[in-house]
Amino acid sequence: MRFISLLTLCLIFSFSCFAQDEYSAIDPMVDAKIQALGQKNADIMVCYYEPCYGSFMRSSRDSCTAFSIKYVLWGVKKKCFIQRFDNCRSYSPVEMNPRLLSFIQNNYSNIKTAKLKNMAYKTKGNVKDSIQEIYGEDHSCHYIFEVHWGKQRDTIDIDDFPLEASYDSAHPNLNFAENQKNILNELRNVAVKEVQYYLKPN
């Protein structure tokens, strides 16, 4: 009975259960890499990953499916590098285009304070219309940037729900167009484009 209760709780709170365990196999390697880069005086280090919540990823019995993926990006002596970490195999660092790290450095103060607006739509009432807000979904993807720059340590978490949801049923998202212009959306787009090449083993 106790086992069933614990299993039920984990399924109910699948967001937190899965989020905690998804990267446990690779986090020690990522942490060691960032620590080593710090000792080598890297100019800036960013751990980037894209967790999705509300579903479970499964690997086939006779092969390895990489579902825990993180990227460590760093700049040193005007060069930029990226290294992938996942639950299947090891990867060597690769030199990369500096655009993403430069974008973060050049817009850092704005990125840290930027907020996306919740999805909102208008509903008609008997007397007057009202605005309804949706604060999030239990199944969405996030774009996480853990930034180590000098003495600064910040985590930028971009939820894709307010960026992707243009409608709720037949109601248009009143904040959709404004969110598209937000610097967090620009950061997300730059990251996806620049890291795209490294999504598959090289």
Number of C-alpha atoms within 10 A of each C-alpha: 6 7 8 9 10 11 12 12 12 14 14 11 13 17 17 13 13 19 14 10 10 17 19 12 14 16 16 10 13 20 13 11 15 19 13 12 17 17 9 10 14 18 17 21 28 24 21 21 20 18 19 19 18 16 12 11 12 10 10 7 7 6 8 12 14 15 16 20 19 21 20 22 25 26 21 14 8 7 12 23 17 21 20 25 22 20 17 15 10 11 13 9 13 14 13 20 14 16 13 22 21 14 15 20 14 11 12 13 10 13 18 14 9 13 14 21 17 19 24 21 19 14 11 9 8 5 6 7 10 11 10 14 15 14 11 13 13 13 11 16 16 17 20 19 23 16 23 19 16 12 6 8 11 13 14 17 16 20 22 18 20 23 23 14 13 18 14 12 7 7 12 15 23 19 19 20 11 11 20 15 12 17 16 24 18 14 19 18 12 17 20 14 11 14 17 10 11 14 11 8 9 9
